[in-house]
Amino acid sequence: MKQLLIPSALFLAALSLVSCDGGKKQEQAPEASSQEQAVPRTPGEEMLAVMLVVKDQATANANAGKIRELAARLPKDMPHEESVSIMNEMLRFASRECYGSLDLEDALKTIKFDTGEYTGSVPLDVDGFEPTPDEPGK
């Protein structure tokens, strides 16, 4: 049970970040040079660079193979910041016109983190909700 708690918490945290920023990209820090931003240094950064290119179904289909290839190279001990960025980008795909791509969907399912893997669905445990003392009961 404890193994499911951490992935669920991470996923909900990523979901709240996406819903708070409205799916908009955050600006890069101005002190980072453009050359520094242009060259991915880790497999996670390479994955993000390819994911940012995907804007519609045509680019989703064209880049699905590259995403699958990069997913196989992702290290299991990837830095937390990179894995959260990848999860956020996966959630943002829903707001783009690329989510009808079965190739992209299959490629995303190959991404595995040490906290679990993307299954293509979000289970909601509505029955498990217990109100806090400040919230009214059912």
C-alpha positions, 0 to 999 in steps of 0.5 A, spaced: 500 500 500 505 504 501 508 503 494 502 506 491 502 512 496 508 515 493 506 515 486 499 517 487 502 523 491 507 525 485 501 524 480 496 528 484 502 534 485 503 534 477 496 534 476 495 540 481 501 544 477 498 543 471 491 545 473 494 551 477 498 554 471 492 553 466 497 548 461 501 554 459 509 553 459 513 557 464 518 562 462 525 560 462 530 564 467 533 570 464 540 568 466 540 561 462 543 563 456 540 560 449 545 556 447 545 553 454 537 551 453 538 549 446 543 543 448 539 537 452 545 534 456 541 528 459 536 523 457 530 526 461 532 533 457 532 530 450 525 526 452 523 533 454 525 537 448 522 531 443 515 532 447 515 540 446 516 539 439 509 535 439 503 540 437 498 536 433 497 529 431 502 529 425 508 531 429 505 526 434 505 520 429 512 523 427 515 523 433 512 517 437 518 512 435 523 517 438 519 518 444 519 510 445 527 510 443 528 515 448 524 512 454 528 506 453 534 510 455 531 513 461 535 512 467 531 509 473 534 514 478 532 520 474 532 526 478 526 528 481 525 534 477 526 531 470 521 526 472 516 531 474 517 535 468 516 529 463 510 527 467 507 535 466 508 534 459 505 528 458 499 531 462 499 537 457 498 533 451 491 532 453 490 539 451 493 539 445 490 536 438 495 530 438 491 525 443 488 521 438 495 518 436 495 511 438 503 511 436 504 516 441 499 513 446 503 507 446 510 510 446 508 514 452 506 507 455 513 505 455 516 511 459 517 508 466 519 511 472 522 509 479 515 511 482 511 506 477 509 507 470 504 511 465 498 506 464 494 511 460 488 512 465 487 516 472 484 512 477 480 516 482 478 513 489 472 517 490 470 512 495 476 513 499 475 520 501 474 522 508 473 529 510 477 532 515 474 535 521 474 542 517 470 539 512 462 537 512 461 530 512 457 526 506 
